Amino acid sequence: MKADPSNWRSYAVYEVSKRLQCDVIVAATFNIMYDEVAGDQDVQIEVVGYPAYFTNWQTATTQDLEWIRLEKTITTAESDKVGAAIREPATN
């Protein structure tokens, strides 16, 4: 993990998600403990958060990706222009 704490956090979330059989840990916080004498050889990470499960998971469409790209270009000075994405239910 190349002694990078961000790698430690990512790996810890992966392991916890796998053990809990959930899709993601929401609002994850970390308590990282390691022996400074031994370097990063013995790292213990406590993860606190809420396990969550995706429902109705769908791959992003070209339109979704374009919307995301456009939203990224809005500056924080224009944050009042950012609104929630609401998708109308499909009609049969």
C-alpha positions in Angstrom: 0.0 0.0 0.0 3.1 2.2 -0.4 2.8 3.8 3.1 0.1 6.2 1.9 -2.7 6.6 4.4 -5.3 7.3 1.7 -4.5 3.8 0.4 -5.0 2.4 3.9 -8.4 4.1 4.1 -9.5 2.8 0.7 -8.4 -0.7 1.5 -10.1 -0.6 4.9 -13.4 0.5 3.3 -13.1 -2.3 0.7 -12.5 -4.9 3.4 -15.3 -3.7 5.6 -17.7 -3.6 2.7 -16.7 -7.1 1.7 -17.2 -8.4 5.3 -20.6 -6.7 5.7 -21.6 -7.6 2.1 -22.7 -4.0 1.5 -22.0 -1.8 -1.5 -20.6 1.3 0.2 -19.8 2.7 3.7 -21.5 6.1 4.0 -19.9 8.8 6.1 -16.9 6.6 6.9 -14.5 7.9 9.5 -11.2 6.2 10.4 -9.0 5.6 13.4 -5.6 4.6 12.1 -3.1 3.1 14.5 0.4 1.9 13.6 3.6 1.1 15.3 6.0 3.9 14.3 9.0 1.7 15.3 8.0 -1.0 12.9 7.0 1.5 10.2 3.8 0.7 8.4 4.2 -3.0 8.7 1.5 -3.3 11.4 -1.4 -1.0 10.6 -4.8 -1.3 12.4 -7.7 0.7 11.0 -11.1 1.1 12.7 -13.8 2.2 10.2 -17.0 3.7 11.5 -19.9 4.4 9.1 -23.2 3.2 7.8 -23.4 0.3 5.4 -25.5 1.0 2.4 -26.8 -1.1 -0.5 -27.6 0.1 -4.0 -31.0 -0.6 -5.4 -32.1 -0.1 -9.0 -28.5 0.3 -10.0 -28.1 1.5 -13.6 -25.1 2.4 -15.8 -24.8 6.1 -16.6 -26.0 7.0 -20.1 -24.3 9.5 -22.4 -26.8 12.1 -21.3 -25.9 11.5 -17.7 -22.2 11.8 -18.4 -22.8 15.1 -20.2 -24.8 16.4 -17.3 -22.1 15.5 -14.9 -19.5 17.2 -17.1 -21.5 20.3 -17.2 -22.1 20.4 -13.5 -18.4 20.1 -12.9 -17.8 23.3 -14.8 -20.0 25.4 -12.4 -17.8 27.3 -10.0 -18.5 27.6 -6.3 -19.4 31.3 -7.0 -22.4 29.9 -9.0 -23.3 27.2 -6.4 -26.8 28.6 -6.2 -27.4 27.3 -9.7 -26.7 23.7 -8.8 -29.9 21.8 -8.4 -30.9 18.2 -7.7 -31.3 15.9 -10.6 -34.9 14.6 -10.8 -35.7 11.8 -13.2 -39.3 11.4 -14.2 -40.6 7.8 -13.8 -40.8 5.8 -17.0 -44.3 5.5 -18.4 -45.4 2.3 -20.0 
